[in-house]
């Protein structure tokens, strides 16, 4: 995606909606000092152009018994494009994986996932992660505590 020209009002809309995605159009318009129609048009343009990719609720993992936060570095055997595509499609099918990143350095991919506890992760490792296509090595890092975690992107 190429960079899209955003003015100060667009940036303010993005900043506000990252914090309060359920804000009504009327409330948003008041906060940016526009009327509702141009505000709605701007939000729709930001959505249409892919600047706003969607809306979601942040869920407390502990409240739904997903207490274990895990990162897994994966090294593949072969770096053949068709096998990498097969690997990435298999990863997308595992709901416990919150993020998959193609990385440089140690390993080829880094997965971020959640599990109930160590036993649940061990079952996930054996049943799903160890069976991913073309995996040579898995290196697991379990998070002991979270110092900072945010999904909001700083708006200039």
Helices and strands as residue ranges (DSSP letters): H 8-19, H 25-32, H 36-48, G 61-64, E 68-76, H 81-92, E 97-102, E 109-115, H 118-124, I 125-129, E 135-142
